[in-house]
Every structure is written in structure tokens, then in C-alpha cells.
Amino acid sequence: MKIYKVKVNGKVYEVEVEAVDETTEEISRTETAKAPETVSEGNNQILAPIAGKVIEIKVKVGESVRKGQTVAVIEAMKLENEIQSAYDGKVREIAVSNGSAVRNKDVLIVLE
């Protein structure tokens, strides 16, 4: 059995693949999809996981966010990647704007 990471619509899933020979009559299937990792480091920063262009900021300063909530969308290699908060908090600062080019690990949003 081998485990592979597969990216579908910007979300990464882990899948297990089992080799099957022609004599096997039954294939056991195990679905083990993991939620994509959220992008957050430090105590209060949501960072860009990839380089790309910010196409949408989905929160405003002063707004409360919950863990797993989509806070921004970054376009990279013609794919839209939803950026999620790794924890609960209140938006203190938005460090980017729509159309901004960002690099990997650039600060997108600061939470309180």
C-alpha cells in the first residue's frame, strides 16, 4: 500500500493506493482524505502558502473569524486557492489588497 498526496481544486488530499493483481476478486477501499492544512504561523498571522495574486479578501478589519473559515483567495498557476484561518480571532489588520502579488509566507492577515 502506498500513500500519495493529490491536489484537487487547490485542496490537498492523502489517498492510499493498493496494488491489485488480476486474481484478486475483491478490492477493499479505504477513503482517508485529510482536510487541507490551514495556513497560519505565529500567534496571530495568516500567511500565504504559495506565491500568487490575491483575487479576493473575504473578511474585514474588526470582523471575527473562526478556525477553518476562508479568509482570502489566491490565484496561482490559474488555480484559485482558498486560504483558511488556523484559529479563531478578530481581524486586526489586512496586509494585502485585491490584486496584490504575494510570495510564499507573506503575511496576509493579522488577528487579535
Biopython code that builds the backbone (N, CA, C, O; Angstrom):
import numpy as np
from Bio.PDB.StructureBuilder import StructureBuilder

atoms = [
    (1, "MET", "N", (0.849, -1.166, 0.000)),
    (1, "MET", "CA", (0.000, 0.000, 0.000)),
    (1, "MET", "C", (0.896, 1.230, 0.000)),
    (1, "MET", "O", (1.851, 1.306, 0.773)),
    (2, "LYS", "N", (0.593, 2.193, -0.862)),
    (2, "LYS", "CA", (1.354, 3.437, -0.930)),
    (2, "LYS", "C", (0.414, 4.598, -0.671)),
    (2, "LYS", "O", (-0.768, 4.544, -1.011)),
    (3, "ILE", "N", (0.946, 5.641, -0.072)),
    (3, "ILE", "CA", (0.165, 6.842, 0.195)),
    (3, "ILE", "C", (0.681, 7.950, -0.719)),
    (3, "ILE", "O", (1.884, 8.198, -0.799)),
    (4, "TYR", "N", (-0.250, 8.612, -1.408)),
    (4, "TYR", "CA", (0.076, 9.713, -2.302)),
    (4, "TYR", "C", (-0.705, 10.940, -1.874)),
    (4, "TYR", "O", (-1.788, 10.829, -1.299)),
    (5, "LYS", "N", (-0.149, 12.116, -2.160)),
    (5, "LYS", "CA", (-0.878, 13.362, -1.958)),
    (5, "LYS", "C", (-1.398, 13.798, -3.316)),
    (5, "LYS", "O", (-0.655, 13.822, -4.297)),
    (6, "VAL", "N", (-2.680, 14.144, -3.367)),
    (6, "VAL", "CA", (-3.328, 14.565, -4.599)),
    (6, "VAL", "C", (-3.939, 15.941, -4.365)),
    (6, "VAL", "O", (-4.604, 16.158, -3.352)),
    (7, "LYS", "N", (-3.721, 16.872, -5.292)),
    (7, "LYS", "CA", (-4.278, 18.210, -5.182)),
    (7, "LYS", "C", (-5.448, 18.333, -6.148)),
    (7, "LYS", "O", (-5.283, 18.159, -7.355)),
    (8, "VAL", "N", (-6.625, 18.629, -5.620)),
    (8, "VAL", "CA", (-7.840, 18.778, -6.419)),
    (8, "VAL", "C", (-8.449, 20.131, -6.077)),
    (8, "VAL", "O", (-8.775, 20.397, -4.920)),
    (9, "ASN", "N", (-8.601, 20.981, -7.081)),
    (9, "ASN", "CA", (-9.162, 22.322, -6.889)),
    (9, "ASN", "C", (-8.479, 23.075, -5.756)),
    (9, "ASN", "O", (-9.135, 23.757, -4.969)),
    (10, "GLY", "N", (-7.172, 22.950, -5.680)),
    (10, "GLY", "CA", (-6.409, 23.678, -4.699)),
    (10, "GLY", "C", (-6.380, 23.060, -3.311)),
    (10, "GLY", "O", (-5.737, 23.603, -2.412)),
    (11, "LYS", "N", (-7.055, 21.949, -3.118)),
    (11, "LYS", "CA", (-7.077, 21.282, -1.821)),
    (11, "LYS", "C", (-6.277, 19.995, -1.904)),
    (11, "LYS", "O", (-6.398, 19.249, -2.876)),
    (12, "VAL", "N", (-5.464, 19.729, -0.898)),
    (12, "VAL", "CA", (-4.593, 18.564, -0.890)),
    (12, "VAL", "C", (-5.245, 17.445, -0.084)),
    (12, "VAL", "O", (-5.707, 17.662, 1.036)),
    (13, "TYR", "N", (-5.278, 16.247, -0.665)),
    (13, "TYR", "CA", (-5.837, 15.065, -0.020)),
    (13, "TYR", "C", (-4.782, 13.967, -0.017)),
    (13, "TYR", "O", (-3.984, 13.863, -0.948)),
    (14, "GLU", "N", (-4.779, 13.155, 1.025)),
    (14, "GLU", "CA", (-3.924, 11.975, 1.050)),
    (14, "GLU", "C", (-4.780, 10.781, 0.651)),
    (14, "GLU", "O", (-5.875, 10.591, 1.181)),
    (15, "VAL", "N", (-4.280, 9.978, -0.286)),
    (15, "VAL", "CA", (-5.004, 8.784, -0.715)),
    (15, "VAL", "C", (-4.086, 7.577, -0.607)),
    (15, "VAL", "O", (-2.880, 7.671, -0.835)),
    (16, "GLU", "N", (-4.667, 6.460, -0.261)),
    (16, "GLU", "CA", (-3.914, 5.216, -0.205)),
    (16, "GLU", "C", (-4.219, 4.426, -1.464)),
    (16, "GLU", "O", (-5.380, 4.291, -1.853)),
    (17, "VAL", "N", (-3.174, 3.903, -2.106)),
    (17, "VAL", "CA", (-3.337, 3.132, -3.328)),
    (17, "VAL", "C", (-2.762, 1.745, -3.080)),
    (17, "VAL", "O", (-1.634, 1.592, -2.610)),
    (18, "GLU", "N", (-3.560, 0.746, -3.406)),
    (18, "GLU", "CA", (-3.152, -0.638, -3.208)),
    (18, "GLU", "C", (-2.994, -1.304, -4.565)),
    (18, "GLU", "O", (-3.864, -1.192, -5.428)),
    (19, "ALA", "N", (-1.878, -1.999, -4.748)),
    (19, "ALA", "CA", (-1.657, -2.730, -5.989)),
    (19, "ALA", "C", (-2.621, -3.915, -6.027)),
    (19, "ALA", "O", (-2.797, -4.611, -5.028)),
    (20, "VAL", "N", (-3.242, -4.138, -7.180)),
    (20, "VAL", "CA", (-4.209, -5.226, -7.328)),
    (20, "VAL", "C", (-3.783, -6.083, -8.515)),
    (20, "VAL", "O", (-3.499, -5.565, -9.595)),
    (21, "ASP", "N", (-3.741, -7.383, -8.307)),
    (21, "ASP", "CA", (-3.419, -8.254, -9.445)),
    (21, "ASP", "C", (-4.711, -8.831, -10.017)),
    (21, "ASP", "O", (-5.782, -8.653, -9.437)),
    (22, "GLU", "N", (-4.615, -9.501, -11.119)),
    (22, "GLU", "CA", (-5.807, -9.995, -11.825)),
    (22, "GLU", "C", (-6.561, -11.077, -11.061)),
    (22, "GLU", "O", (-7.740, -11.306, -11.328)),
    (23, "THR", "N", (-5.920, -11.730, -10.137)),
    (23, "THR", "CA", (-6.583, -12.816, -9.408)),
    (23, "THR", "C", (-7.385, -12.317, -8.209)),
    (23, "THR", "O", (-8.152, -13.078, -7.620)),
    (24, "THR", "N", (-7.220, -11.070, -7.848)),
    (24, "THR", "CA", (-7.960, -10.535, -6.716)),
    (24, "THR", "C", (-9.403, -10.281, -7.127)),
    (24, "THR", "O", (-9.665, -9.570, -8.097)),
    (25, "GLU", "N", (-10.330, -10.863, -6.389)),
    (25, "GLU", "CA", (-11.739, -10.703, -6.731)),
    (25, "GLU", "C", (-12.367, -9.511, -6.042)),
    (25, "GLU", "O", (-13.299, -8.908, -6.574)),
    (26, "GLU", "N", (-11.880, -9.168, -4.889)),
    (26, "GLU", "CA", (-12.479, -8.081, -4.133)),
    (26, "GLU", "C", (-11.417, -7.046, -3.814)),
    (26, "GLU", "O", (-10.306, -7.382, -3.405)),
    (27, "ILE", "N", (-11.763, -5.819, -4.000)),
    (27, "ILE", "CA", (-10.846, -4.722, -3.699)),
    (27, "ILE", "C", (-11.404, -3.996, -2.482)),
    (27, "ILE", "O", (-12.544, -3.531, -2.484)),
    (28, "SER", "N", (-10.591, -3.909, -1.463)),
    (28, "SER", "CA", (-11.050, -3.160, -0.287)),
    (28, "SER", "C", (-10.691, -1.701, -0.514)),
    (28, "SER", "O", (-9.572, -1.381, -0.915)),
    (29, "ARG", "N", (-11.631, -0.836, -0.257)),
    (29, "ARG", "CA", (-11.411, 0.591, -0.444)),
    (29, "ARG", "C", (-11.378, 1.267, 0.905)),
    (29, "ARG", "O", (-12.224, 1.023, 1.765)),
    (30, "THR", "N", (-10.407, 2.102, 1.073)),
    (30, "THR", "CA", (-10.299, 2.884, 2.287)),
    (30, "THR", "C", (-10.146, 4.331, 1.887)),
    (30, "THR", "O", (-9.146, 4.715, 1.279)),
    (31, "GLU", "N", (-11.124, 5.125, 2.222)),
    (31, "GLU", "CA", (-11.043, 6.542, 1.903)),
    (31, "GLU", "C", (-10.473, 7.269, 3.103)),
    (31, "GLU", "O", (-11.084, 7.312, 4.171)),
    (32, "THR", "N", (-9.304, 7.835, 2.917)),
    (32, "THR", "CA", (-8.659, 8.565, 4.000)),
    (32, "THR", "C", (-8.264, 9.948, 3.510)),
    (32, "THR", "O", (-7.079, 10.256, 3.375)),
    (33, "ALA", "N", (-9.248, 10.766, 3.248)),
    (33, "ALA", "CA", (-8.970, 12.128, 2.796)),
    (33, "ALA", "C", (-8.763, 13.013, 4.013)),
    (33, "ALA", "O", (-9.587, 13.029, 4.928)),
    (34, "LYS", "N", (-7.667, 13.741, 4.020)),
    (34, "LYS", "CA", (-7.400, 14.676, 5.098)),
    (34, "LYS", "C", (-7.791, 16.060, 4.638)),
    (34, "LYS", "O", (-7.671, 16.398, 3.460)),
    (35, "ALA", "N", (-8.250, 16.839, 5.559)),
    (35, "ALA", "CA", (-8.556, 18.230, 5.229)),
    (35, "ALA", "C", (-7.267, 18.935, 4.873)),
    (35, "ALA", "O", (-6.212, 18.611, 5.418)),
    (36, "PRO", "N", (-7.334, 19.898, 3.964)),
    (36, "PRO", "CA", (-6.123, 20.620, 3.620)),
    (36, "PRO", "C", (-5.596, 21.367, 4.835)),
    (36, "PRO", "O", (-6.360, 21.814, 5.690)),
    (37, "GLU", "N", (-4.285, 21.492, 4.892)),
    (37, "GLU", "CA", (-3.694, 22.190, 6.017)),
    (37, "GLU", "C", (-4.034, 23.666, 5.929)),
    (37, "GLU", "O", (-4.004, 24.269, 4.857)),
    (38, "THR", "N", (-4.356, 24.230, 7.078)),
    (38, "THR", "CA", (-4.614, 25.653, 7.103)),
    (38, "THR", "C", (-3.283, 26.374, 7.099)),
    (38, "THR", "O", (-2.240, 25.780, 7.373)),
    (39, "VAL", "N", (-3.323, 27.644, 6.790)),
    (39, "VAL", "CA", (-2.090, 28.386, 6.625)),
    (39, "VAL", "C", (-2.006, 29.446, 7.705)),
    (39, "VAL", "O", (-2.653, 30.489, 7.610)),
    (40, "SER", "N", (-1.223, 29.188, 8.714)),
    (40, "SER", "CA", (-1.099, 30.138, 9.797)),
    (40, "SER", "C", (0.155, 29.812, 10.590)),
    (40, "SER", "O", (0.460, 28.644, 10.830)),
    (41, "GLU", "N", (0.866, 30.825, 10.989)),
    (41, "GLU", "CA", (2.039, 30.636, 11.819)),
    (41, "GLU", "C", (2.065, 31.727, 12.871)),
    (41, "GLU", "O", (1.337, 32.716, 12.779)),
    (42, "GLY", "N", (2.897, 31.540, 13.857)),
    (42, "GLY", "CA", (2.990, 32.531, 14.909)),
    (42, "GLY", "C", (1.704, 32.556, 15.715)),
    (42, "GLY", "O", (0.881, 31.644, 15.636)),
    (43, "ASN", "N", (1.552, 33.603, 16.480)),
    (43, "ASN", "CA", (0.385, 33.696, 17.340)),
    (43, "ASN", "C", (-0.809, 34.328, 16.658)),
    (43, "ASN", "O", (-1.946, 34.106, 17.072)),
    (44, "ASN", "N", (-0.574, 35.107, 15.628)),
    (44, "ASN", "CA", (-1.701, 35.861, 15.097)),
    (44, "ASN", "C", (-1.595, 36.214, 13.618)),
    (44, "ASN", "O", (-2.219, 37.182, 13.184)),
    (45, "GLN", "N", (-0.839, 35.477, 12.840)),
    (45, "GLN", "CA", (-0.682, 35.817, 11.429)),
    (45, "GLN", "C", (-1.179, 34.698, 10.529)),
    (45, "GLN", "O", (-0.913, 33.521, 10.771)),
    (46, "ILE", "N", (-1.905, 35.084, 9.490)),
    (46, "ILE", "CA", (-2.292, 34.133, 8.445)),
    (46, "ILE", "C", (-1.373, 34.433, 7.268)),
    (46, "ILE", "O", (-1.361, 35.544, 6.739)),
    (47, "LEU", "N", (-0.603, 33.420, 6.865)),
    (47, "LEU", "CA", (0.424, 33.599, 5.839)),
    (47, "LEU", "C", (0.002, 32.973, 4.518)),
    (47, "LEU", "O", (-0.809, 32.047, 4.482)),
    (48, "ALA", "N", (0.565, 33.492, 3.441)),
    (48, "ALA", "CA", (0.324, 32.923, 2.113)),
    (48, "ALA", "C", (1.054, 31.582, 2.009)),
    (48, "ALA", "O", (2.246, 31.506, 2.307)),
    (49, "PRO", "N", (0.353, 30.526, 1.591)),
    (49, "PRO", "CA", (1.004, 29.225, 1.451)),
    (49, "PRO", "C", (1.777, 29.096, 0.154)),
    (49, "PRO", "O", (2.625, 28.215, 0.010)),
    (50, "ILE", "N", (1.482, 29.980, -0.791)),
    (50, "ILE", "CA", (2.078, 29.914, -2.122)),
    (50, "ILE", "C", (2.216, 31.325, -2.679)),
    (50, "ILE", "O", (1.578, 32.265, -2.204)),
    (51, "ALA", "N", (3.051, 31.451, -3.683)),
    (51, "ALA", "CA", (3.155, 32.726, -4.393)),
    (51, "ALA", "C", (2.002, 32.816, -5.375)),
    (51, "ALA", "O", (1.600, 31.813, -5.965)),
    (52, "GLY", "N", (1.476, 34.008, -5.549)),
    (52, "GLY", "CA", (0.372, 34.185, -6.488)),
    (52, "GLY", "C", (-0.198, 35.585, -6.386)),
    (52, "GLY", "O", (0.461, 36.513, -5.917)),
    (53, "LYS", "N", (-1.437, 35.719, -6.837)),
    (53, "LYS", "CA", (-2.117, 37.011, -6.846)),
    (53, "LYS", "C", (-3.367, 36.910, -5.986)),
    (53, "LYS", "O", (-4.172, 35.995, -6.156)),
    (54, "VAL", "N", (-3.527, 37.844, -5.070)),
    (54, "VAL", "CA", (-4.716, 37.880, -4.225)),
    (54, "VAL", "C", (-5.892, 38.310, -5.096)),
    (54, "VAL", "O", (-5.883, 39.401, -5.666)),
    (55, "ILE", "N", (-6.901, 37.450, -5.196)),
    (55, "ILE", "CA", (-8.052, 37.825, -6.015)),
    (55, "ILE", "C", (-9.277, 38.186, -5.181)),
    (55, "ILE", "O", (-10.233, 38.774, -5.687)),
    (56, "GLU", "N", (-9.240, 37.824, -3.883)),
    (56, "GLU", "CA", (-10.368, 38.204, -3.033)),
    (56, "GLU", "C", (-9.979, 38.122, -1.559)),
    (56, "GLU", "O", (-9.382, 37.143, -1.112)),
    (57, "ILE", "N", (-10.328, 39.165, -0.821)),
    (57, "ILE", "CA", (-10.220, 39.165, 0.637)),
    (57, "ILE", "C", (-11.650, 38.982, 1.139)),
    (57, "ILE", "O", (-12.531, 39.772, 0.798)),
    (58, "LYS", "N", (-11.882, 37.964, 1.932)),
    (58, "LYS", "CA", (-13.240, 37.617, 2.332)),
    (58, "LYS", "C", (-13.609, 38.112, 3.732)),
    (58, "LYS", "O", (-14.692, 37.797, 4.227)),
    (59, "VAL", "N", (-12.727, 38.881, 4.375)),
    (59, "VAL", "CA", (-13.007, 39.410, 5.708)),
    (59, "VAL", "C", (-12.686, 40.902, 5.739)),
    (59, "VAL", "O", (-12.051, 41.438, 4.830)),
    (60, "LYS", "N", (-13.146, 41.564, 6.816)),
    (60, "LYS", "CA", (-12.889, 42.992, 7.003)),
    (60, "LYS", "C", (-12.277, 43.210, 8.377)),
    (60, "LYS", "O", (-12.439, 42.383, 9.274)),
    (61, "VAL", "N", (-11.578, 44.318, 8.540)),
    (61, "VAL", "CA", (-10.998, 44.666, 9.828)),
    (61, "VAL", "C", (-12.126, 44.749, 10.860)),
    (61, "VAL", "O", (-13.174, 45.345, 10.612)),
    (62, "GLY", "N", (-11.884, 44.136, 12.021)),
    (62, "GLY", "CA", (-12.875, 44.129, 13.093)),
    (62, "GLY", "C", (-13.788, 42.918, 13.081)),
    (62, "GLY", "O", (-14.477, 42.651, 14.065)),
    (63, "GLU", "N", (-13.801, 42.184, 11.981)),
    (63, "GLU", "CA", (-14.659, 41.005, 11.849)),
    (63, "GLU", "C", (-14.055, 39.818, 12.598)),
    (63, "GLU", "O", (-12.839, 39.628, 12.595)),
    (64, "SER", "N", (-14.902, 39.031, 13.231)),
    (64, "SER", "CA", (-14.447, 37.809, 13.899)),
    (64, "SER", "C", (-14.360, 36.681, 12.883)),
    (64, "SER", "O", (-15.214, 36.558, 12.004)),
    (65, "VAL", "N", (-13.317, 35.855, 13.009)),
    (65, "VAL", "CA", (-13.167, 34.690, 12.139)),
    (65, "VAL", "C", (-13.049, 33.444, 12.998)),
    (65, "VAL", "O", (-12.606, 33.496, 14.145)),
    (66, "ARG", "N", (-13.450, 32.338, 12.425)),
    (66, "ARG", "CA", (-13.385, 31.063, 13.123)),
    (66, "ARG", "C", (-12.362, 30.158, 12.450)),
    (66, "ARG", "O", (-12.061, 30.311, 11.266)),
    (67, "LYS", "N", (-11.844, 29.234, 13.205)),
    (67, "LYS", "CA", (-10.899, 28.270, 12.679)),
    (67, "LYS", "C", (-11.527, 27.554, 11.487)),
    (67, "LYS", "O", (-12.656, 27.071, 11.570)),
    (68, "GLY", "N", (-10.779, 27.489, 10.362)),
    (68, "GLY", "CA", (-11.261, 26.826, 9.162)),
    (68, "GLY", "C", (-12.030, 27.727, 8.211)),
    (68, "GLY", "O", (-12.357, 27.316, 7.098)),
    (69, "GLN", "N", (-12.318, 28.938, 8.632)),
    (69, "GLN", "CA", (-13.045, 29.886, 7.777)),
    (69, "GLN", "C", (-12.137, 30.394, 6.671)),
    (69, "GLN", "O", (-10.974, 30.711, 6.920)),
    (70, "THR", "N", (-12.658, 30.476, 5.445)),
    (70, "THR", "CA", (-11.902, 31.026, 4.331)),
    (70, "THR", "C", (-11.813, 32.537, 4.504)),
    (70, "THR", "O", (-12.828, 33.219, 4.642)),
    (71, "VAL", "N", (-10.571, 33.057, 4.495)),
    (71, "VAL", "CA", (-10.361, 34.487, 4.705)),
    (71, "VAL", "C", (-9.862, 35.205, 3.458)),
    (71, "VAL", "O", (-9.961, 36.428, 3.360)),
    (72, "ALA", "N", (-9.324, 34.444, 2.504)),
    (72, "ALA", "CA", (-8.810, 35.043, 1.268)),
    (72, "ALA", "C", (-8.717, 33.981, 0.184)),
    (72, "ALA", "O", (-8.759, 32.783, 0.463)),
    (73, "VAL", "N", (-8.589, 34.443, -1.064)),
    (73, "VAL", "CA", (-8.402, 33.539, -2.195)),
    (73, "VAL", "C", (-7.197, 34.034, -2.986)),
    (73, "VAL", "O", (-7.121, 35.206, -3.356)),
    (74, "ILE", "N", (-6.252, 33.122, -3.242)),
    (74, "ILE", "CA", (-5.050, 33.448, -4.020)),
    (74, "ILE", "C", (-5.073, 32.624, -5.298)),
    (74, "ILE", "O", (-5.306, 31.416, -5.268)),
    (75, "GLU", "N", (-4.829, 33.293, -6.421)),
    (75, "GLU", "CA", (-4.722, 32.591, -7.702)),
    (75, "GLU", "C", (-3.256, 32.280, -7.954)),
    (75, "GLU", "O", (-2.399, 33.163, -7.909)),
    (76, "ALA", "N", (-2.983, 31.012, -8.218)),
    (76, "ALA", "CA", (-1.626, 30.581, -8.530)),
    (76, "ALA", "C", (-1.712, 29.526, -9.619)),
    (76, "ALA", "O", (-2.441, 28.544, -9.480)),
    (77, "MET", "N", (-0.988, 29.719, -10.678)),
    (77, "MET", "CA", (-0.977, 28.784, -11.806)),
    (77, "MET", "C", (-2.395, 28.498, -12.302)),
    (77, "MET", "O", (-2.747, 27.353, -12.589)),
    (78, "LYS", "N", (-3.193, 29.549, -12.397)),
    (78, "LYS", "CA", (-4.568, 29.507, -12.908)),
    (78, "LYS", "C", (-5.529, 28.724, -12.022)),
    (78, "LYS", "O", (-6.622, 28.363, -12.459)),
    (79, "LEU", "N", (-5.128, 28.456, -10.771)),
    (79, "LEU", "CA", (-5.995, 27.787, -9.809)),
    (79, "LEU", "C", (-6.308, 28.752, -8.669)),
    (79, "LEU", "O", (-5.440, 29.507, -8.229)),
    (80, "GLU", "N", (-7.544, 28.723, -8.196)),
    (80, "GLU", "CA", (-7.936, 29.533, -7.057)),
    (80, "GLU", "C", (-7.750, 28.712, -5.783)),
    (80, "GLU", "O", (-8.301, 27.620, -5.652)),
    (81, "ASN", "N", (-6.974, 29.245, -4.853)),
    (81, "ASN", "CA", (-6.669, 28.559, -3.601)),
    (81, "ASN", "C", (-7.307, 29.319, -2.440)),
    (81, "ASN", "O", (-6.981, 30.483, -2.203)),
    (82, "GLU", "N", (-8.211, 28.666, -1.721)),
    (82, "GLU", "CA", (-8.852, 29.285, -0.575)),
    (82, "GLU", "C", (-7.917, 29.201, 0.624)),
    (82, "GLU", "O", (-7.420, 28.126, 0.961)),
    (83, "ILE", "N", (-7.684, 30.335, 1.260)),
    (83, "ILE", "CA", (-6.807, 30.402, 2.425)),
    (83, "ILE", "C", (-7.693, 30.434, 3.661)),
    (83, "ILE", "O", (-8.601, 31.258, 3.772)),
    (84, "GLN", "N", (-7.412, 29.520, 4.587)),
    (84, "GLN", "CA", (-8.248, 29.378, 5.771)),
    (84, "GLN", "C", (-7.484, 29.757, 7.023)),
    (84, "GLN", "O", (-6.264, 29.615, 7.095)),
    (85, "SER", "N", (-8.224, 30.242, 8.010)),
    (85, "SER", "CA", (-7.631, 30.580, 9.301)),
    (85, "SER", "C", (-7.399, 29.304, 10.101)),
    (85, "SER", "O", (-8.219, 28.386, 10.071)),
    (86, "ALA", "N", (-6.283, 29.252, 10.813)),
    (86, "ALA", "CA", (-5.963, 28.082, 11.626)),
    (86, "ALA", "C", (-6.531, 28.198, 13.031)),
    (86, "ALA", "O", (-6.466, 27.246, 13.810)),
    (87, "TYR", "N", (-7.091, 29.362, 13.362)),
    (87, "TYR", "CA", (-7.642, 29.532, 14.699)),
    (87, "TYR", "C", (-8.666, 30.652, 14.710)),
    (87, "TYR", "O", (-8.808, 31.398, 13.741)),
    (88, "ASP", "N", (-9.373, 30.755, 15.822)),
    (88, "ASP", "CA", (-10.367, 31.812, 15.998)),
    (88, "ASP", "C", (-9.659, 33.129, 16.320)),
    (88, "ASP", "O", (-8.563, 33.135, 16.881)),
    (89, "GLY", "N", (-10.293, 34.234, 15.960)),
    (89, "GLY", "CA", (-9.728, 35.533, 16.289)),
    (89, "GLY", "C", (-10.534, 36.648, 15.666)),
    (89, "GLY", "O", (-11.575, 36.420, 15.051)),
    (90, "LYS", "N", (-10.036, 37.853, 15.836)),
    (90, "LYS", "CA", (-10.666, 39.043, 15.284)),
    (90, "LYS", "C", (-9.647, 39.710, 14.367)),
    (90, "LYS", "O", (-8.482, 39.852, 14.738)),
    (91, "VAL", "N", (-10.069, 40.115, 13.188)),
    (91, "VAL", "CA", (-9.154, 40.717, 12.208)),
    (91, "VAL", "C", (-8.687, 42.082, 12.717)),
    (91, "VAL", "O", (-9.481, 43.005, 12.896)),
    (92, "ARG", "N", (-7.374, 42.181, 12.945)),
    (92, "ARG", "CA", (-6.784, 43.445, 13.389)),
    (92, "ARG", "C", (-6.251, 44.244, 12.197)),
    (92, "ARG", "O", (-6.333, 45.472, 12.168)),
    (93, "GLU", "N", (-5.698, 43.514, 11.205)),
    (93, "GLU", "CA", (-5.087, 44.191, 10.055)),
    (93, "GLU", "C", (-5.147, 43.281, 8.837)),
    (93, "GLU", "O", (-4.990, 42.065, 8.946)),
    (94, "ILE", "N", (-5.375, 43.882, 7.684)),
    (94, "ILE", "CA", (-5.287, 43.163, 6.410)),
    (94, "ILE", "C", (-4.082, 43.751, 5.695)),
    (94, "ILE", "O", (-4.076, 44.930, 5.341)),
    (95, "ALA", "N", (-3.057, 42.926, 5.480)),
    (95, "ALA", "CA", (-1.775, 43.405, 4.967)),
    (95, "ALA", "C", (-1.697, 43.428, 3.444)),
    (95, "ALA", "O", (-0.709, 43.910, 2.890)),
    (96, "VAL", "N", (-2.711, 42.922, 2.759)),
    (96, "VAL", "CA", (-2.716, 42.878, 1.297)),
    (96, "VAL", "C", (-4.056, 43.407, 0.790)),
    (96, "VAL", "O", (-4.990, 43.616, 1.564)),
    (97, "SER", "N", (-4.130, 43.616, -0.509)),
    (97, "SER", "CA", (-5.403, 44.042, -1.106)),
    (97, "SER", "C", (-5.662, 43.216, -2.357)),
    (97, "SER", "O", (-4.770, 42.521, -2.843)),
    (98, "ASN", "N", (-6.868, 43.292, -2.871)),
    (98, "ASN", "CA", (-7.192, 42.569, -4.098)),
    (98, "ASN", "C", (-6.235, 43.003, -5.202)),
    (98, "ASN", "O", (-5.999, 44.195, -5.400)),
    (99, "GLY", "N", (-5.691, 42.030, -5.915)),
    (99, "GLY", "CA", (-4.754, 42.305, -6.996)),
    (99, "GLY", "C", (-3.291, 42.293, -6.571)),
    (99, "GLY", "O", (-2.400, 42.335, -7.419)),
    (100, "SER", "N", (-3.036, 42.235, -5.265)),
    (100, "SER", "CA", (-1.647, 42.217, -4.768)),
    (100, "SER", "C", (-0.945, 40.923, -5.150)),
    (100, "SER", "O", (-1.536, 39.844, -5.107)),
    (101, "ALA", "N", (0.314, 41.044, -5.521)),
    (101, "ALA", "CA", (1.151, 39.858, -5.735)),
    (101, "ALA", "C", (1.760, 39.495, -4.384)),
    (101, "ALA", "O", (2.264, 40.362, -3.670)),
    (102, "VAL", "N", (1.710, 38.215, -4.040)),
    (102, "VAL", "CA", (2.285, 37.759, -2.769)),
    (102, "VAL", "C", (3.260, 36.628, -3.019)),
    (102, "VAL", "O", (3.157, 35.897, -4.004)),
    (103, "ARG", "N", (4.215, 36.499, -2.099)),
    (103, "ARG", "CA", (5.163, 35.394, -2.137)),
    (103, "ARG", "C", (4.810, 34.415, -1.031)),
    (103, "ARG", "O", (4.039, 34.732, -0.126)),
    (104, "ASN", "N", (5.375, 33.237, -1.113)),
    (104, "ASN", "CA", (5.178, 32.227, -0.084)),
    (104, "ASN", "C", (5.581, 32.800, 1.278)),
    (104, "ASN", "O", (6.651, 33.394, 1.409)),
    (105, "LYS", "N", (4.744, 32.628, 2.270)),
    (105, "LYS", "CA", (4.951, 33.061, 3.655)),
    (105, "LYS", "C", (4.775, 34.556, 3.879)),
    (105, "LYS", "O", (5.077, 35.037, 4.971)),
    (106, "ASP", "N", (4.296, 35.316, 2.887)),
    (106, "ASP", "CA", (3.964, 36.715, 3.116)),
    (106, "ASP", "C", (2.767, 36.783, 4.060)),
    (106, "ASP", "O", (1.883, 35.927, 4.011)),
    (107, "VAL", "N", (2.739, 37.800, 4.919)),
    (107, "VAL", "CA", (1.622, 37.993, 5.841)),
    (107, "VAL", "C", (0.415, 38.498, 5.042)),
    (107, "VAL", "O", (0.516, 39.476, 4.301)),
    (108, "LEU", "N", (-0.702, 37.832, 5.200)),
    (108, "LEU", "CA", (-1.943, 38.261, 4.554)),
    (108, "LEU", "C", (-2.829, 39.034, 5.526)),
    (108, "LEU", "O", (-3.290, 40.138, 5.236)),
    (109, "ILE", "N", (-3.053, 38.416, 6.698)),
    (109, "ILE", "CA", (-3.985, 38.972, 7.675)),
    (109, "ILE", "C", (-3.409, 38.781, 9.070)),
    (109, "ILE", "O", (-2.806, 37.751, 9.370)),
    (110, "VAL", "N", (-3.604, 39.790, 9.923)),
    (110, "VAL", "CA", (-3.175, 39.703, 11.308)),
    (110, "VAL", "C", (-4.427, 39.664, 12.175)),
    (110, "VAL", "O", (-5.331, 40.484, 12.023)),
    (111, "LEU", "N", (-4.461, 38.685, 13.093)),
    (111, "LEU", "CA", (-5.600, 38.528, 14.002)),
    (111, "LEU", "C", (-5.213, 38.950, 15.415)),
    (111, "LEU", "O", (-4.035, 38.973, 15.771)),
    (112, "GLU", "N", (-6.221, 39.282, 16.208)),
    (112, "GLU", "CA", (-6.015, 39.594, 17.635)),
    (112, "GLU", "C", (-6.280, 38.354, 18.431)),
    (112, "GLU", "O", (-6.170, 38.372, 19.657)),
]
sb = StructureBuilder()
sb.init_structure("model")
sb.init_model(0)
sb.init_chain("A")
sb.init_seg("    ")
for serial, (resi, resn, name, xyz) in enumerate(atoms, 1):
    if name == "N":
        sb.init_residue(resn, " ", resi, " ")
    sb.init_atom(name, np.array(xyz, "f"), 0.0, 1.0, " ", f" {name:<3s}", serial, name[0])
structure = sb.get_structure()
